Amino acid sequence: MQGRGPPGPGLGNTELHGELAMLTQHQMEYQKTEFHHASHRDMANEADTGYKRCCKWIKDKGERLNRLVKESSLVVDSVEEEADCRMMDKLSSLMENMSPFKRLFTFMFLYNRSGEWSDGTIPILATTAAGFTYIAFLTVLALCHIALGQQLNLHWLHKIGVTAALLTTVTGVISVTQTWGQEWDIIPISLQATGPFLHIGALAAVTALSWIVAGQVARSEKTLFQVVVILLYLTVLLGLYVVPLYITSPCIMDPSALKQRPEVIGHQGAPMLAPENTLWSFQRALQMNVTGFEADVTISVDGVPFLMHDHTLQRTTDVQRVFPDRQMIDASFFNWTDLQQLNAGRWFLKGDPFWKVHTMSPHEKALIANQSVCSLEQLLHLASYHNTTVVFRLRRPPPEHPCYHSWINDTLQAVQQSAIPQSLVMWTPNEDRSVVKELAPSLIQTSLEKLHPQSLHRSGISRLLLRYNQANTQEIRDFSQSSIKLTLYTVNEPWLYSVLWCSGVSSVSSEAPQILKKVPYPVWLMRPDEYCLMWVSADLVSFAVVIGIFFFQKYRMSGMHSYNPEQIMLSAAVGRSSRDLNMMKEKLIFSEVGNGVGGAEELYADNGYDYYTNQAVSQ
């Protein structure tokens, strides 16, 4: 920054720089963590506090800063340069109240100067996977040593490697928990889809482990050790035998009770095939046979509802090029005329977030490159033409916004002006719901909060829109019996879609309708009697194999104990079968050699036999 002329009366560079520093602070405080991939974007809401402070600053400090610049005759070359100079100091203050792992991931996803998101979770997850694989490999190697009766002598480099791998794995788990803690709910749901097959796999692994356990028991001469090992092993084995009694899966059912295939609603259209929340994205979703649209709606400063997921326009438009000085401002503070000047498709072609651009035709790329910000009314026209249901989440503008009090009326007016049948619109805002019901009684009243069916009926609500982990199988069936249609989001995987289908959910919201289109039937479906026959048969086979292995190992070791060192030496000299020779070698390894006889070399040498050449020594 450079000054021209003397400062105004009572105003100096210090005061102006203080105001600019405040500008920089607010810019940094409301800079939001909006992720590059669709599966990460729900976490952007965590930055609302900084965003609200920015709105307050715009109202209270904007005019003050302009006056200072004018009166002091200073020329501000670039506010961003000032922000760059103070960036690290400001980041340090922002991170003071965060946990170490939250700081780590905040830094990872900060929007860098090139305009691209730096996803640092990839190296962390890759390192964690590599460490886990390394430990698993060493474990398998250790089991092989035990099976051969050899001692475990871990090299010091491996000890360091195991420690580092464990620390990396723990760090990765904690980091993922800090960033995607709510995603751990997917584990119990995934067990519903994989539990029966995981049981069979675990049973096979423990059954195979009986070879090592039986060998150790047979070799040991300590009764206490044998009893403890056998009891521990049998406890684990019997536990696996009865685990199916506690495995529940909605896909274990009579196929005749399977309900109709859940409808698929395109969340933001088909964001893996086209730029999210654009008309082309919703048209691509129609090609994937969706029965509804789901969108995120924001209201412009002149009262026009438009589609935008993020609080700012940075990620999904070219606002940096068209309005570089307003790129960090909340999207709702733009008017509709300015929004129409922005391109909402080139970022998709440039970033290729889902690695699909290379499969597109030149014509489709041209369509994407010409996409603009879509208004709610445009979306409703498209849905009305195709007789498609629409559900949208309406974000209330900040208190400083001109439409802060009229946001419901502005949105309802846009719905009515679109001429879409009200029976196709799922209305989710809970504010002034009674007024909306009077003005538009045919709208499908939808709740974003899970309530008891009776409470929903009293409120005139007939549908629920919940996250997939907010309703279990029993609750889904209870809502269905109470005539409450349930839509769960965000469902992108065939196995999850299958589990929810078997649970009886009526519809799902998906960012990957092109994937769910290929699921005409649940991934697997099994009758209860078939599953019972499967796990009982597996238990019986496992039990028979384990008993057989224990008897075989006992017979094998008892045959080895019948040999003494002199017999081993004599038999080797005259030539025995390979099976007998192997048993003799194991005798030398695992048996105590008595009568003052040392190792194998000493035995053979004392009796005129060359241990290494396997030939008798001529006298």
Salt bridges, closest charged atoms under 4 A:
GLU15 OE2 - ARG64 NH2 2.17
GLU29 OE1 - HIS26 ND1 3.91
GLU29 OE1 - ARG53 NE 2.95
GLU29 OE2 - LYS90 NZ 3.09
GLU46 OE1 - LYS102 NZ 3.87
ASP48 OD1 - LYS32 NZ 3.43
ASP48 OD1 - HIS311 NE2 3.02
ASP60 OD2 - LYS56 NZ 2.88
GLU71 OE1 - ARG67 NH1 3.17
GLU82 OE2 - ARG86 NH2 2.25
ASP84 OD2 - ARG113 NH2 3.60
GLU183 OE2 - ARG467 NH2 2.64
ASP254 OD1 - ARG527 NH1 3.15
GLU276 OE1 - ARG41 NH1 3.01
GLU276 OE2 - ARG315 NH2 2.93
GLU294 OE2 - ARG393 NE 2.99
ASP310 OD1 - HIS309 ND1 2.88
ASP310 OD2 - ARG315 NE 2.59
ASP318 OD2 - ARG321 NH2 2.66
ASP318 OD2 - ARG346 NH1 3.81
ASP330 OD2 - HIS311 ND1 3.66
ASP330 OD2 - ARG395 NH1 3.52
ASP338 OD2 - ARG326 NH1 3.12
GLU364 OE2 - ARG284 NE 3.43
GLU377 OE2 - HIS381 NE2 3.73
GLU475 OE1 - LYS450 NZ 3.23
GLU511 OE2 - ARG41 NH2 3.81
GLU511 OE2 - HIS267 ND1 3.16
ASP580 OD2 - ARG576 NH1 3.66
ASP580 OD1 - ARG579 NH1 3.77
GLU586 OE2 - ARG556 NH2 2.41
